[in-house]
Amino acid sequence: MAEAEFYEVAAKVISQKGHCELGHKVGDKFVIGDKTPSGMCPWAFYALFPFVSVLQFGGSFPWEDDRDKTTVACPDPANPVVFELKRLRE
């Protein structure tokens, strides 16, 4: 049985409103491999993780025009941080 291909995923903050407790701001970037990136809010990571997993193993989302990207918000509705996730192809 062949092993699934694995991709790293870049998470970039594209919007931040209100006050982020960890200080995330537009332009912050993280590369997600097999561990939680240093400095990334754990709550945001937990929200992103299911979407990151899909991209890491070659999947895509039917509502997106680009199979290598999706957009996900952290779970704080009063102070949302929105991340663009992009599969890294090398």
N, CA, C and O atoms as CSV, one atom per row, in Angstrom:
chain,resi,resn,atom,element,x,y,z
A,1,MET,N,N,0.841,-1.173,0.000
A,1,MET,CA,C,0.000,0.000,0.000
A,1,MET,C,C,0.895,1.248,0.000
A,1,MET,O,O,1.814,1.355,0.811
A,2,ALA,N,N,0.626,2.173,-0.896
A,2,ALA,CA,C,1.425,3.391,-1.017
A,2,ALA,C,C,1.097,4.360,0.119
A,2,ALA,O,O,-0.042,4.448,0.577
A,3,GLU,N,N,2.122,5.077,0.557
A,3,GLU,CA,C,1.939,6.067,1.603
A,3,GLU,C,C,1.373,7.352,0.998
A,3,GLU,O,O,1.750,7.733,-0.110
A,4,ALA,N,N,0.472,8.020,1.717
A,4,ALA,CA,C,-0.107,9.277,1.238
A,4,ALA,C,C,0.961,10.359,1.211
A,4,ALA,O,O,1.833,10.410,2.079
A,5,GLU,N,N,0.884,11.224,0.206
A,5,GLU,CA,C,1.805,12.349,0.143
A,5,GLU,C,C,1.417,13.359,1.217
A,5,GLU,O,O,0.233,13.567,1.483
A,6,PHE,N,N,2.414,13.981,1.830
A,6,PHE,CA,C,2.195,14.931,2.913
A,6,PHE,C,C,2.764,16.287,2.520
A,6,PHE,O,O,3.902,16.378,2.059
A,7,TYR,N,N,1.972,17.338,2.703
A,7,TYR,CA,C,2.391,18.704,2.382
A,7,TYR,C,C,2.385,19.558,3.648
A,7,TYR,O,O,1.544,19.374,4.529
A,8,GLU,N,N,3.326,20.486,3.728
A,8,GLU,CA,C,3.232,21.501,4.760
A,8,GLU,C,C,2.183,22.515,4.306
A,8,GLU,O,O,1.880,22.625,3.118
A,9,VAL,N,N,1.637,23.251,5.271
A,9,VAL,CA,C,0.613,24.254,4.979
A,9,VAL,C,C,1.039,25.570,5.612
A,9,VAL,O,O,1.449,25.605,6.773
A,10,ALA,N,N,0.942,26.653,4.846
A,10,ALA,CA,C,1.225,27.987,5.366
A,10,ALA,C,C,-0.082,28.595,5.859
A,10,ALA,O,O,-1.101,28.537,5.171
A,11,ALA,N,N,-0.045,29.177,7.052
A,11,ALA,CA,C,-1.188,29.902,7.612
A,11,ALA,C,C,-0.780,31.361,7.707
A,11,ALA,O,O,0.213,31.694,8.353
A,12,LYS,N,N,-1.548,32.233,7.059
A,12,LYS,CA,C,-1.239,33.660,7.054
A,12,LYS,C,C,-2.444,34.430,7.577
A,12,LYS,O,O,-3.567,34.208,7.123
A,13,VAL,N,N,-2.222,35.331,8.527
A,13,VAL,CA,C,-3.311,36.166,9.051
A,13,VAL,C,C,-3.666,37.196,7.980
A,13,VAL,O,O,-2.826,37.999,7.572
A,14,ILE,N,N,-4.928,37.162,7.528
A,14,ILE,CA,C,-5.368,38.106,6.495
A,14,ILE,C,C,-6.348,39.141,7.044
A,14,ILE,O,O,-6.654,40.122,6.367
A,15,SER,N,N,-6.842,38.931,8.266
A,15,SER,CA,C,-7.755,39.885,8.890
A,15,SER,C,C,-7.714,39.675,10.396
A,15,SER,O,O,-7.633,38.542,10.871
A,16,GLN,N,N,-7.771,40.773,11.146
A,16,GLN,CA,C,-7.831,40.683,12.604
A,16,GLN,C,C,-8.616,41.883,13.101
A,16,GLN,O,O,-8.264,43.029,12.824
A,17,LYS,N,N,-9.683,41.608,13.838
A,17,LYS,CA,C,-10.530,42.676,14.379
A,17,LYS,C,C,-10.588,42.549,15.890
A,17,LYS,O,O,-10.523,41.446,16.433
A,18,GLY,N,N,-10.713,43.682,16.566
A,18,GLY,CA,C,-10.764,43.654,18.019
A,18,GLY,C,C,-9.382,43.454,18.601
A,18,GLY,O,O,-8.388,43.939,18.059
A,19,HIS,N,N,-9.328,42.729,19.721
A,19,HIS,CA,C,-8.080,42.512,20.439
A,19,HIS,C,C,-7.769,41.017,20.507
A,19,HIS,O,O,-8.476,40.266,21.179
A,20,CYS,N,N,-6.726,40.589,19.822
A,20,CYS,CA,C,-6.271,39.198,19.891
A,20,CYS,C,C,-5.389,39.056,21.126
A,20,CYS,O,O,-4.392,39.765,21.263
A,21,GLU,N,N,-5.749,38.147,22.023
A,21,GLU,CA,C,-4.993,37.949,23.267
A,21,GLU,C,C,-3.534,37.574,23.025
A,21,GLU,O,O,-2.670,37.903,23.838
A,22,LEU,N,N,-3.252,36.889,21.917
A,22,LEU,CA,C,-1.865,36.517,21.628
A,22,LEU,C,C,-1.174,37.510,20.710
A,22,LEU,O,O,-0.005,37.333,20.366
A,23,GLY,N,N,-1.882,38.544,20.315
A,23,GLY,CA,C,-1.264,39.598,19.517
A,23,GLY,C,C,-1.094,39.280,18.049
A,23,GLY,O,O,-0.291,39.922,17.373
A,24,HIS,N,N,-1.842,38.289,17.525
A,24,HIS,CA,C,-1.760,38.020,16.086
A,24,HIS,C,C,-2.213,39.259,15.325
A,24,HIS,O,O,-3.147,39.951,15.730
A,25,LYS,N,N,-1.526,39.525,14.205
A,25,LYS,CA,C,-1.873,40.679,13.394
A,25,LYS,C,C,-1.754,40.309,11.917
A,25,LYS,O,O,-1.104,39.326,11.561
A,26,VAL,N,N,-2.386,41.106,11.070
A,26,VAL,CA,C,-2.347,40.870,9.631
A,26,VAL,C,C,-0.893,40.773,9.177
A,26,VAL,O,O,-0.050,41.599,9.529
A,27,GLY,N,N,-0.632,39.746,8.391
A,27,GLY,CA,C,0.715,39.501,7.874
A,27,GLY,C,C,1.481,38.434,8.620
A,27,GLY,O,O,2.469,37.920,8.096
A,28,ASP,N,N,1.059,38.074,9.842
A,28,ASP,CA,C,1.733,36.993,10.569
A,28,ASP,C,C,1.641,35.712,9.746
A,28,ASP,O,O,0.607,35.415,9.149
A,29,LYS,N,N,2.741,34.959,9.726
A,29,LYS,CA,C,2.782,33.709,8.955
A,29,LYS,C,C,3.322,32.580,9.820
A,29,LYS,O,O,4.209,32.769,10.653
A,30,PHE,N,N,2.755,31.403,9.594
A,30,PHE,CA,C,3.184,30.193,10.284
A,30,PHE,C,C,3.222,29.061,9.263
A,30,PHE,O,O,2.377,29.004,8.369
A,31,VAL,N,N,4.183,28.173,9.387
A,31,VAL,CA,C,4.203,26.961,8.569
A,31,VAL,C,C,3.813,25.811,9.471
A,31,VAL,O,O,4.408,25.606,10.529
A,32,ILE,N,N,2.809,25.062,9.046
A,32,ILE,CA,C,2.294,23.950,9.837
A,32,ILE,C,C,2.728,22.651,9.181
A,32,ILE,O,O,2.339,22.344,8.054
A,33,GLY,N,N,3.531,21.904,9.899
A,33,GLY,CA,C,3.979,20.593,9.448
A,33,GLY,C,C,3.320,19.549,10.325
A,33,GLY,O,O,2.105,19.361,10.279
A,34,ASP,N,N,4.135,18.869,11.130
A,34,ASP,CA,C,3.593,17.827,12.003
A,34,ASP,C,C,3.476,18.280,13.455
A,34,ASP,O,O,3.192,17.469,14.337
A,35,LYS,N,N,3.694,19.583,13.710
A,35,LYS,CA,C,3.588,20.117,15.082
A,35,LYS,C,C,2.906,21.480,15.053
A,35,LYS,O,O,2.888,22.147,14.018
A,36,THR,N,N,2.343,21.892,16.191
A,36,THR,CA,C,1.776,23.232,16.316
A,36,THR,C,C,2.905,24.243,16.192
A,36,THR,O,O,3.907,24.123,16.897
A,37,PRO,N,N,2.773,25.233,15.319
A,37,PRO,CA,C,3.843,26.223,15.171
A,37,PRO,C,C,4.044,27.035,16.449
A,37,PRO,O,O,3.082,27.387,17.131
A,38,SER,N,N,5.279,27.320,16.755
A,38,SER,CA,C,5.610,28.146,17.905
A,38,SER,C,C,4.980,29.528,17.734
A,38,SER,O,O,5.080,30.138,16.669
A,39,GLY,N,N,4.334,30.013,18.788
A,39,GLY,CA,C,3.732,31.337,18.760
A,39,GLY,C,C,2.314,31.405,18.245
A,39,GLY,O,O,1.683,32.460,18.311
A,40,MET,N,N,1.797,30.294,17.728
A,40,MET,CA,C,0.417,30.297,17.233
A,40,MET,C,C,-0.536,30.004,18.378
A,40,MET,O,O,-0.302,29.096,19.177
A,41,CYS,N,N,-1.601,30.772,18.452
A,41,CYS,CA,C,-2.627,30.569,19.474
A,41,CYS,C,C,-3.164,29.142,19.398
A,41,CYS,O,O,-3.574,28.695,18.327
A,42,PRO,N,N,-3.166,28.420,20.525
A,42,PRO,CA,C,-3.673,27.047,20.490
A,42,PRO,C,C,-5.142,26.967,20.072
A,42,PRO,O,O,-5.533,26.022,19.388
A,43,TRP,N,N,-5.961,27.945,20.472
A,43,TRP,CA,C,-7.377,27.916,20.082
A,43,TRP,C,C,-7.517,28.076,18.575
A,43,TRP,O,O,-8.329,27.396,17.948
A,44,ALA,N,N,-6.727,28.972,17.997
A,44,ALA,CA,C,-6.751,29.134,16.541
A,44,ALA,C,C,-6.274,27.850,15.879
A,44,ALA,O,O,-6.873,27.395,14.905
A,45,PHE,N,N,-5.193,27.257,16.403
A,45,PHE,CA,C,-4.687,26.017,15.816
A,45,PHE,C,C,-5.750,24.922,15.831
A,45,PHE,O,O,-5.919,24.208,14.843
A,46,TYR,N,N,-6.467,24.788,16.949
A,46,TYR,CA,C,-7.512,23.762,17.035
A,46,TYR,C,C,-8.605,24.000,16.001
A,46,TYR,O,O,-9.152,23.046,15.448
A,47,ALA,N,N,-8.932,25.278,15.732
A,47,ALA,CA,C,-9.942,25.594,14.719
A,47,ALA,C,C,-9.425,25.299,13.311
A,47,ALA,O,O,-10.177,24.844,12.449
A,48,LEU,N,N,-8.144,25.561,13.087
A,48,LEU,CA,C,-7.551,25.357,11.765
A,48,LEU,C,C,-7.243,23.895,11.463
A,48,LEU,O,O,-7.255,23.487,10.301
A,49,PHE,N,N,-6.969,23.112,12.486
A,49,PHE,CA,C,-6.438,21.754,12.317
A,49,PHE,C,C,-7.219,20.869,11.335
A,49,PHE,O,O,-6.595,20.230,10.488
A,50,PRO,N,N,-8.555,20.804,11.412
A,50,PRO,CA,C,-9.252,19.931,10.451
A,50,PRO,C,C,-9.039,20.358,9.000
A,50,PRO,O,O,-8.939,19.511,8.113
A,51,PHE,N,N,-8.968,21.660,8.758
A,51,PHE,CA,C,-8.762,22.181,7.405
A,51,PHE,C,C,-7.321,21.967,6.960
A,51,PHE,O,O,-7.062,21.628,5.806
A,52,VAL,N,N,-6.388,22.168,7.884
A,52,VAL,CA,C,-4.978,21.930,7.593
A,52,VAL,C,C,-4.769,20.466,7.213
A,52,VAL,O,O,-4.057,20.170,6.253
A,53,SER,N,N,-5.383,19.553,7.956
A,53,SER,CA,C,-5.228,18.115,7.690
A,53,SER,C,C,-5.678,17.757,6.280
A,53,SER,O,O,-5.027,16.967,5.597
A,54,VAL,N,N,-6.780,18.334,5.851
A,54,VAL,CA,C,-7.270,18.073,4.487
A,54,VAL,C,C,-6.214,18.503,3.472
A,54,VAL,O,O,-5.878,17.748,2.560
A,55,LEU,N,N,-5.690,19.729,3.634
A,55,LEU,CA,C,-4.687,20.227,2.690
A,55,LEU,C,C,-3.383,19.442,2.769
A,55,LEU,O,O,-2.737,19.210,1.747
A,56,GLN,N,N,-2.991,19.030,3.977
A,56,GLN,CA,C,-1.732,18.293,4.138
A,56,GLN,C,C,-1.734,16.972,3.375
A,56,GLN,O,O,-0.684,16.517,2.921
A,57,PHE,N,N,-2.896,16.358,3.233
A,57,PHE,CA,C,-2.958,15.045,2.586
A,57,PHE,C,C,-3.585,15.097,1.195
A,57,PHE,O,O,-4.092,14.091,0.699
A,58,GLY,N,N,-3.548,16.283,0.566
A,58,GLY,CA,C,-3.927,16.386,-0.843
A,58,GLY,C,C,-5.378,16.687,-1.124
A,58,GLY,O,O,-5.773,16.769,-2.287
A,59,GLY,N,N,-6.191,16.856,-0.085
A,59,GLY,CA,C,-7.606,17.138,-0.300
A,59,GLY,C,C,-7.858,18.596,-0.629
A,59,GLY,O,O,-6.945,19.422,-0.620
A,60,SER,N,N,-9.115,18.896,-0.920
A,60,SER,CA,C,-9.507,20.271,-1.232
A,60,SER,C,C,-10.942,20.492,-0.778
A,60,SER,O,O,-11.608,19.573,-0.300
A,61,PHE,N,N,-11.406,21.727,-0.937
A,61,PHE,CA,C,-12.742,22.107,-0.481
A,61,PHE,C,C,-13.582,22.528,-1.685
A,61,PHE,O,O,-13.144,23.371,-2.468
A,62,PRO,N,N,-14.767,21.968,-1.848
A,62,PRO,CA,C,-15.561,22.228,-3.053
A,62,PRO,C,C,-16.012,23.677,-3.196
A,62,PRO,O,O,-16.362,24.093,-4.301
A,63,TRP,N,N,-16.016,24.453,-2.128
A,63,TRP,CA,C,-16.453,25.848,-2.199
A,63,TRP,C,C,-15.324,26.801,-2.566
A,63,TRP,O,O,-15.565,27.994,-2.747
A,64,GLU,N,N,-14.097,26.299,-2.680
A,64,GLU,CA,C,-12.954,27.146,-3.020
A,64,GLU,C,C,-12.604,27.022,-4.498
A,64,GLU,O,O,-12.683,25.932,-5.066
A,65,ASP,N,N,-12.217,28.129,-5.122
A,65,ASP,CA,C,-11.784,28.112,-6.527
A,65,ASP,C,C,-10.390,27.512,-6.681
A,65,ASP,O,O,-10.084,26.887,-7.696
A,66,ASP,N,N,-9.547,27.707,-5.666
A,66,ASP,CA,C,-8.172,27.212,-5.686
A,66,ASP,C,C,-8.084,25.991,-4.785
A,66,ASP,O,O,-8.333,26.093,-3.584
A,67,ARG,N,N,-7.733,24.834,-5.345
A,67,ARG,CA,C,-7.699,23.596,-4.549
A,67,ARG,C,C,-6.625,23.613,-3.462
A,67,ARG,O,O,-6.653,22.781,-2.556
A,68,ASP,N,N,-5.688,24.545,-3.543
A,68,ASP,CA,C,-4.594,24.598,-2.581
A,68,ASP,C,C,-4.825,25.590,-1.450
A,68,ASP,O,O,-3.932,25.786,-0.625
A,69,LYS,N,N,-6.011,26.232,-1.382
A,69,LYS,CA,C,-6.254,27.269,-0.374
A,69,LYS,C,C,-7.632,27.143,0.264
A,69,LYS,O,O,-8.561,26.574,-0.308
A,70,THR,N,N,-7.727,27.697,1.471
A,70,THR,CA,C,-9.024,27.924,2.114
A,70,THR,C,C,-8.820,29.008,3.173
A,70,THR,O,O,-7.689,29.346,3.523
A,71,THR,N,N,-9.916,29.537,3.669
A,71,THR,CA,C,-9.885,30.596,4.675
A,71,THR,C,C,-10.666,30.129,5.892
A,71,THR,O,O,-11.769,29.599,5.763
A,72,VAL,N,N,-10.086,30.330,7.093
A,72,VAL,CA,C,-10.701,29.869,8.334
A,72,VAL,C,C,-10.486,30.930,9.420
A,72,VAL,O,O,-9.418,31.537,9.501
A,73,ALA,N,N,-11.501,31.144,10.244
A,73,ALA,CA,C,-11.405,32.106,11.345
A,73,ALA,C,C,-11.176,31.386,12.665
A,73,ALA,O,O,-11.584,30.237,12.836
A,74,CYS,N,N,-10.519,32.070,13.598
A,74,CYS,CA,C,-10.371,31.536,14.940
A,74,CYS,C,C,-11.753,31.531,15.615
A,74,CYS,O,O,-12.681,32.151,15.097
A,75,PRO,N,N,-11.907,30.859,16.738
A,75,PRO,CA,C,-13.237,30.715,17.335
A,75,PRO,C,C,-13.707,31.886,18.198
A,75,PRO,O,O,-14.774,31.787,18.804
A,76,ASP,N,N,-12.960,32.990,18.283
A,76,ASP,CA,C,-13.369,34.120,19.112
A,76,ASP,C,C,-14.242,35.064,18.279
A,76,ASP,O,O,-13.705,35.845,17.492
A,77,PRO,N,N,-15.565,35.018,18.428
A,77,PRO,CA,C,-16.436,35.824,17.572
A,77,PRO,C,C,-16.338,37.327,17.827
A,77,PRO,O,O,-16.669,38.120,16.946
A,78,ALA,N,N,-15.889,37.731,19.015
A,78,ALA,CA,C,-15.772,39.154,19.324
A,78,ALA,C,C,-14.459,39.753,18.806
A,78,ALA,O,O,-14.357,40.964,18.614
A,79,ASN,N,N,-13.464,38.903,18.585
A,79,ASN,CA,C,-12.135,39.361,18.164
A,79,ASN,C,C,-11.570,38.421,17.104
A,79,ASN,O,O,-10.511,37.828,17.311
A,80,PRO,N,N,-12.255,38.275,15.975
A,80,PRO,CA,C,-11.846,37.234,15.026
A,80,PRO,C,C,-10.509,37.502,14.335
A,80,PRO,O,O,-10.212,38.616,13.903
A,81,VAL,N,N,-9.728,36.445,14.253
A,81,VAL,CA,C,-8.510,36.436,13.450
A,81,VAL,C,C,-8.794,35.467,12.308
A,81,VAL,O,O,-9.155,34.313,12.540
A,82,VAL,N,N,-8.631,35.940,11.075
A,82,VAL,CA,C,-8.916,35.112,9.906
A,82,VAL,C,C,-7.596,34.716,9.257
A,82,VAL,O,O,-6.729,35.554,9.007
A,83,PHE,N,N,-7.464,33.426,8.991
A,83,PHE,CA,C,-6.256,32.866,8.400
A,83,PHE,C,C,-6.540,32.359,6.993
A,83,PHE,O,O,-7.582,31.755,6.739
A,84,GLU,N,N,-5.611,32.609,6.089
A,84,GLU,CA,C,-5.622,31.948,4.789
A,84,GLU,C,C,-4.690,30.761,4.921
A,84,GLU,O,O,-3.538,30.915,5.326
A,85,LEU,N,N,-5.178,29.580,4.582
A,85,LEU,CA,C,-4.359,28.374,4.578
A,85,LEU,C,C,-4.001,28.030,3.151
A,85,LEU,O,O,-4.858,28.024,2.267
A,86,LYS,N,N,-2.715,27.742,2.930
A,86,LYS,CA,C,-2.268,27.426,1.577
A,86,LYS,C,C,-1.341,26.219,1.630
A,86,LYS,O,O,-0.363,26.195,2.377
A,87,ARG,N,N,-1.675,25.210,0.811
A,87,ARG,CA,C,-0.815,24.027,0.699
A,87,ARG,C,C,0.484,24.442,0.014
A,87,ARG,O,O,0.459,25.119,-1.014
A,88,LEU,N,N,1.617,24.037,0.582
A,88,LEU,CA,C,2.916,24.349,0.000
A,88,LEU,C,C,3.353,23.198,-0.884
A,88,LEU,O,O,3.506,22.064,-0.430
A,89,ARG,N,N,3.544,23.505,-2.122
A,89,ARG,CA,C,4.019,22.493,-3.092
A,89,ARG,C,C,5.447,22.862,-3.456
A,89,ARG,O,O,5.715,23.985,-3.884
A,90,GLU,N,N,6.360,21.918,-3.285
A,90,GLU,CA,C,7.767,22.223,-3.564
A,90,GLU,C,C,8.253,21.477,-4.757
A,90,GLU,O,O,9.415,21.611,-5.139
